[in-house]
């Protein structure tokens, strides 16, 4: 599985969690943060940080709920690579 990040702006870190801000306006003091398993929290914008690219990619790789939500919102694209199948197919011609 290969994850391509299309838009990193909505991703935030809140405490030990990485989530996505959805359905909030830029001037709102509190925002809607969705974390793993689509858990919803109203959080003060001042409590949010920005995850690093590496932290975000690791979280998306391991957190199926967040990955699903991000893909549904058009924030990431997922391609499933079947390298082993292709290599077996290519080796069959040798």
C-alpha positions as CSV (number, residue, x, y, z in Angstrom):
1,X,0.0,0.0,0.0
2,X,1.3,3.4,-1.0
3,X,-0.2,6.5,0.6
4,X,0.1,9.8,-1.2
5,X,-0.6,13.0,0.8
6,X,-2.8,15.4,-1.2
7,X,-3.6,18.0,1.4
8,X,-1.9,18.1,4.8
9,X,-3.6,21.2,6.2
10,X,-6.5,19.5,8.0
11,X,-4.2,17.1,9.8
12,X,-3.5,18.1,13.4
13,X,-1.8,16.8,16.5
14,X,-3.8,16.9,19.8
15,X,-2.1,15.5,22.8
16,X,-0.8,12.1,21.7
17,X,-3.3,11.8,18.9
18,X,-3.2,12.8,15.3
19,X,-6.6,13.8,13.8
20,X,-8.3,15.7,11.1
21,X,-10.1,19.1,11.5
22,X,-13.4,18.9,9.6
23,X,-16.6,21.0,9.3
24,X,-15.0,24.0,11.0
25,X,-14.5,27.6,9.9
26,X,-11.1,29.2,10.0
27,X,-12.2,31.8,12.6
28,X,-13.8,29.3,15.0
29,X,-12.2,29.2,18.4
30,X,-13.2,25.6,18.9
31,X,-13.0,23.1,16.0
32,X,-14.2,19.6,15.2
33,X,-11.3,17.1,15.5
34,X,-11.8,13.5,14.3
35,X,-9.3,10.9,15.5
36,X,-9.0,7.2,15.2
37,X,-12.2,5.2,14.8
38,X,-13.9,8.5,13.8
39,X,-14.0,9.7,17.4
40,X,-15.2,13.3,17.4
41,X,-14.0,16.0,19.8
42,X,-14.6,19.8,20.1
43,X,-11.2,21.2,20.9
44,X,-9.9,24.7,21.4
45,X,-7.8,25.6,18.4
46,X,-4.9,26.7,20.6
47,X,-4.5,23.1,21.8
48,X,-3.7,21.9,18.3
49,X,-0.3,21.4,16.7
50,X,0.9,20.2,13.4
51,X,2.3,16.7,13.0
52,X,5.5,16.2,11.1
53,X,5.3,14.5,7.7
54,X,6.9,11.3,9.1
55,X,4.6,11.2,12.1
56,X,1.6,11.7,9.9
57,X,2.6,9.0,7.4
58,X,3.3,6.5,10.2
59,X,-0.1,7.2,11.7
60,X,-1.9,6.8,8.4
61,X,-0.1,3.6,7.8
62,X,-1.1,2.1,11.1
63,X,-4.5,3.8,11.9
64,X,-7.1,2.3,9.6
65,X,-9.9,4.6,10.8
66,X,-7.9,7.8,10.2
67,X,-6.7,6.5,6.8
68,X,-10.3,5.7,5.8
69,X,-11.6,9.2,6.9
70,X,-8.6,10.9,5.1
71,X,-9.3,9.0,1.9
72,X,-13.0,9.8,2.0
73,X,-12.3,13.5,2.5
74,X,-9.8,13.5,-0.5
75,X,-6.8,14.3,1.7
76,X,-4.8,11.2,0.7
77,X,-4.7,8.8,-2.2
78,X,-4.0,5.1,-1.7
79,X,-2.6,2.8,-4.3
80,X,-2.2,-0.9,-3.6
81,X,1.0,-2.2,-5.0
82,X,1.2,-5.9,-5.8
83,X,4.9,-6.1,-6.4
84,X,5.2,-9.8,-5.4
85,X,2.5,-10.8,-7.9
86,X,4.1,-8.8,-10.6
87,X,7.5,-10.3,-9.9
88,X,6.1,-13.8,-10.0
89,X,4.4,-13.0,-13.2
90,X,7.6,-11.6,-14.7
91,X,9.7,-14.5,-13.4
92,X,7.3,-17.0,-15.2
93,X,8.7,-15.7,-18.5
94,X,12.3,-16.5,-17.7
